[in-house]
Amino acid sequence: MARVVRFHEIGGPEVLKIEQVEVPPPGKGEVQISVRALGLNRAESMFRRGQYLEQPRLPARNGYEAAGTVAAVGEGVEGIKVGDAVSTIPAFSLNEYGVYGDLVNVPAHAVAHHPASLSWEEAAAIWMQYLTAYGALIDIAGLKAGETVVIPAASSSVGLAAIQIANRVGATPVALTRGNSKRQALLGAGATHVIVTDEQDLAKEILGITGGKGARVVFDPVGGPTVATLVKAMTPFGILFLYGALSPEPTPVPVLEVVGNSLTIRGYILSEITTDPARMDRGKRFVNEGLADGSLKPIIAKIFRFEEIVEAHRYLESNQQVGKIVVTV
């Protein structure tokens, strides 16, 4: 028997329950992991609330990111052996797999080795944030040295990953945050500029930073009315990624500005990368190289114990954190 987190109804953090569950041996193409740490992300909160890309099949499990040692491998698995230190990539359905537990099975394609220098907590905090940012900024947008990328909700783990990736390729990361309380933390995390959107004129600040040219890339998990303002501060032929919908308000599209400047506004999800083996291999290589040379380093906001999974989800939804929330198992 293993300890596994499940929920039997849609709702807030309090619906998460630790239960004793029999975990079968890994099937064909699966890997069984003895989990040491978990990384939390907003997708898991949305899944629990029934607000994600797929509706949970109850009783449901949860969790995309785990780090630990391989306990067993299923038939047909190559390149992974018992005892390996590994971490999981969000490359599966939460209705099929979930890593909130001390012993879990996951598909082999979602299991990766990581630099031995990482702690378990750091290893559980890498793939969602870095691959998500990599896929948009590098794989699709081809962000280059000297270019400017605007990063709303920059204190999230993905936002911080985008800052580090921009710095790694010599681009200029402009971090957006609603209040002044996170300004210094974002500057300390590598942001070249921080714009406090509740206090400053967003378009004016971006145009000032870019010498009037505007930003070529915007990486936005928020949406809502701010999109119209961001569009006004973009360079012709720029690209704006919408990879979330944190704003409860509608997202207007200023058609004349978009058409007149040949802008691209597109939706983006990580599965664009994880469902293409060649693209995912390139992403894994980029991330591992950055982790190894220190240009990428996960920032951990707070660590909870497995028994505190409800409290960890409450903190996740508080939006107080700067960086990744991690749970030790």
C-alpha positions in Angstrom: 0.0 0.0 0.0 1.1 3.6 -0.7 0.0 7.0 0.5 -1.8 8.7 -2.4 -3.6 12.0 -2.6 -7.1 11.8 -4.2 -10.2 13.9 -4.3 -13.8 12.6 -4.4 -15.5 15.9 -5.2 -14.7 19.2 -7.1 -13.7 22.0 -4.8 -11.1 23.9 -2.8 -7.9 22.6 -1.3 -9.9 20.9 1.5 -11.2 18.2 -0.9 -7.7 16.7 -1.1 -7.4 13.5 1.0 -4.4 11.3 1.7 -5.5 7.6 1.3 -3.9 4.2 1.4 -4.0 2.8 -2.1 -2.6 -0.3 -3.7 -0.1 0.7 -6.5 0.2 -2.1 -9.1 3.5 -2.9 -10.8 4.4 -0.7 -13.7 2.7 -1.7 -17.0 4.2 -1.8 -20.5 6.0 1.5 -21.1 5.7 2.7 -17.5 8.1 3.6 -14.8 7.4 3.3 -11.0 9.0 6.0 -8.9 9.6 6.2 -5.2 8.8 9.9 -4.7 10.9 12.2 -2.6 9.5 15.6 -3.6 6.6 17.2 -5.5 6.3 20.5 -7.4 2.9 22.2 -7.4 1.5 24.3 -10.2 -1.6 26.3 -11.0 -2.9 23.6 -13.5 -3.3 21.2 -10.6 -5.4 23.7 -8.6 -7.6 24.3 -11.7 -8.0 20.6 -12.3 -9.1 20.1 -8.6 -11.7 22.9 -9.1 -13.0 21.5 -12.4 -11.6 24.5 -14.3 -8.8 22.8 -16.3 -8.5 21.6 -19.9 -10.0 18.3 -18.8 -12.7 17.5 -16.2 -11.5 15.2 -13.4 -13.0 11.6 -13.3 -13.8 11.1 -9.7 -12.2 9.8 -7.5 -9.3 11.6 -9.1 -5.6 11.8 -8.5 -3.5 14.9 -9.2 0.0 16.0 -9.8 2.4 16.5 -12.7 5.8 17.0 -11.2 7.7 14.6 -8.9 11.3 13.7 -8.2 12.6 10.4 -6.8 14.3 7.1 -7.5 13.1 4.5 -9.9 11.6 1.5 -8.0 10.7 -0.6 -11.0 10.4 -0.4 -14.8 7.8 -1.9 -17.1 8.2 -3.9 -20.3 9.8 -2.1 -23.2 11.3 0.7 -21.1 14.8 1.6 -22.2 17.4 4.1 -20.9 15.9 4.0 -17.3 16.9 1.5 -14.6 16.0 0.8 -11.0 17.8 3.2 -8.7 18.1 6.1 -11.2 17.4 9.5 -9.8 14.6 11.0 -12.1 12.0 13.7 -12.3 8.7 13.8 -14.2 7.7 16.0 -17.2 4.0 17.1 -17.4 3.4 15.0 -20.5 0.3 12.9 -19.5 -3.4 13.3 -18.7 -4.2 13.9 -15.0 -7.1 11.5 -15.5 -4.6 8.7 -16.4 -1.7 9.5 -14.0 -1.0 11.6 -11.0 2.2 11.9 -8.9 0.8 13.1 -5.5 1.9 10.0 -3.7 5.0 8.2 -2.2 4.9 5.5 -4.9 3.6 6.3 -8.4 3.5 4.9 -11.9 4.1 7.3 -14.9 4.6 6.8 -18.6 8.3 6.4 -19.5 8.2 9.2 -22.0 7.5 11.6 -19.1 10.5 10.5 -17.1 13.8 12.4 -17.3 17.2 12.4 -15.8 18.4 15.6 -14.3 21.8 17.0 -13.1 23.0 15.2 -10.0 23.8 18.5 -8.4 20.1 19.2 -7.9 18.4 18.5 -4.6 15.1 16.5 -4.7 13.2 19.7 -4.0 14.9 21.5 -7.0 14.5 18.4 -9.2 10.7 18.5 -8.6 10.6 22.1 -9.6 12.1 22.2 -13.1 10.2 20.7 -15.9 6.8 22.4 -15.9 8.4 25.9 -15.5 11.4 25.6 -17.8 9.8 23.5 -20.6 6.8 25.8 -20.7 8.9 28.9 -21.0 11.3 27.3 -23.4 8.6 26.1 -25.7 7.2 29.6 -26.3 10.3 31.7 -26.1 12.9 29.6 -27.7 11.2 26.8 -29.7 8.4 29.0 -31.3 9.4 32.6 -30.9 13.2 32.1 -31.4 14.0 34.8 -28.8 17.5 36.2 -29.4 20.1 38.4 -27.8 19.1 42.1 -27.7 15.3 41.4 -28.0 12.8 42.3 -25.3 10.3 39.9 -23.8 7.5 41.1 -21.5 6.5 38.7 -18.8 3.2 39.3 -16.9 2.7 37.4 -13.6 6.4 37.3 -13.5 6.6 36.0 -9.9 5.1 32.6 -10.8 7.5 29.8 -11.3 7.0 29.9 -15.1 7.5 33.7 -15.1 10.8 33.3 -13.2 11.8 30.6 -15.6 11.1 33.0 -18.5 13.3 35.6 -16.9 16.2 33.1 -16.6 15.8 31.8 -20.1 15.7 35.3 -21.5 18.9 36.2 -19.7 20.5 32.9 -20.9 20.1 33.9 -24.5 21.0 37.6 -23.9 17.5 39.0 -24.2 16.0 41.7 -22.0 13.3 40.4 -19.6 10.7 42.9 -18.5 8.7 41.6 -15.5 5.2 42.7 -14.7 3.7 42.5 -11.2 0.5 44.1 -9.9 1.9 45.5 -6.6 5.2 46.9 -5.4 5.8 44.2 -2.8 7.5 41.8 -5.3 9.6 44.3 -7.2 12.9 43.7 -5.4 12.4 39.9 -5.5 11.9 40.1 -9.3 15.0 42.3 -9.7 16.9 39.8 -7.6 15.6 37.0 -9.7 17.2 38.5 -12.8 14.5 40.8 -14.3 16.2 43.8 -16.1 13.1 45.9 -15.6 10.1 45.6 -13.3 6.8 47.4 -14.1 4.2 47.6 -11.3 1.0 47.6 -13.3 -1.2 49.1 -10.5 1.1 52.1 -10.3 2.7 52.7 -13.7 1.5 53.3 -17.3 2.3 49.9 -18.8 2.5 50.8 -22.5 4.5 54.0 -21.8 7.0 52.1 -19.6 7.5 49.3 -22.2 7.9 51.8 -25.0 10.4 53.8 -22.9 12.4 50.7 -22.1 12.6 49.7 -25.8 13.4 53.2 -27.1 9.9 53.4 -28.7 10.3 50.2 -30.7 8.1 48.0 -28.5 8.6 44.4 -27.4 8.7 41.6 -29.9 7.6 38.9 -27.5 5.0 38.9 -24.7 4.5 35.8 -22.6 1.2 36.1 -20.8 -0.7 33.7 -18.5 -3.3 36.3 -17.5 -5.3 37.6 -20.4 -8.1 40.0 -19.7 -8.2 43.7 -20.5 -4.4 44.2 -20.2 -3.9 42.4 -23.5 -5.2 45.4 -25.3 -2.6 47.6 -23.6 0.2 45.1 -24.2 -0.6 45.0 -27.9 0.0 48.8 -28.0 3.5 48.3 -26.7 4.6 45.6 -29.2 6.9 45.9 -32.2 5.5 45.1 -35.7 5.5 41.4 -36.4 5.7 40.6 -32.7 4.1 37.6 -31.0 1.9 37.5 -27.9 1.5 34.1 -26.2 -1.6 33.5 -24.1 -0.8 30.4 -22.0 -3.3 30.9 -19.2 -6.5 32.7 -18.2 -5.8 34.0 -14.7 -8.0 37.1 -15.3 -11.7 36.5 -14.7 -12.5 39.3 -17.2 -12.9 38.9 -21.0 -9.9 39.3 -23.2 -10.5 42.0 -25.9 -8.5 41.9 -29.1 -7.7 45.3 -30.6 -8.1 44.1 -34.2 -6.8 47.3 -35.9 -3.6 47.3 -33.9 -3.1 43.6 -34.5 -3.7 43.8 -38.2 -1.9 47.1 -38.7 1.3 45.8 -37.1 1.0 42.2 -38.4 1.0 40.9 -34.8 0.4 37.3 -33.9 -1.7 36.5 -30.8 -1.8 32.7 -30.2 -2.7 30.2 -27.6 0.0 28.0 -26.3 0.2 24.9 -24.0 3.1 22.7 -23.1 1.7 19.7 -25.0 2.9 21.4 -28.2 6.4 20.5 -27.1 5.8 17.3 -25.1 3.8 15.5 -27.9 6.7 16.0 -30.4 9.7 13.8 -29.4 12.2 15.8 -31.3 11.1 19.1 -29.9 10.9 17.7 -26.4 14.4 16.3 -26.7 15.7 19.7 -27.7 13.9 21.2 -24.8 15.2 18.7 -22.3 18.8 19.3 -23.6 18.4 23.1 -23.3 17.1 22.9 -19.7 19.6 20.3 -18.5 22.5 22.4 -20.0 21.2 25.5 -18.3 20.8 23.7 -15.0 24.3 22.3 -15.3 26.0 25.6 -16.1 23.9 27.5 -13.5 22.1 29.9 -15.9 18.9 28.1 -14.9 18.2 27.6 -11.2 14.8 26.9 -9.8 13.6 29.4 -7.1 11.7 27.7 -4.4 9.1 29.9 -2.6 8.2 27.5 0.2 8.4 23.8 1.2 5.6 21.8 2.8 5.4 18.3 4.1 3.3 15.7 2.3 0.9 15.7 5.2 0.4 19.4 4.6 -0.8 19.0 1.0 -4.0 21.0 1.8 -2.1 23.8 3.3 0.3 23.8 0.3 -2.6 24.2 -2.1 -4.0 27.0 0.0 -0.7 28.8 -0.3 -0.6 28.1 -4.0 -3.9 29.9 -4.4 -2.9 32.8 -2.2 -0.6 34.2 -4.9 1.8 35.3 -2.2 4.7 33.2 -3.5 7.7 34.1 -5.6 8.8 30.9 -7.2 7.9 27.2 -6.9 5.9 25.6 -4.1 7.4 22.2 -3.2 6.1 19.3 -1.1 8.5 16.8 0.5 7.4 13.2 0.7 
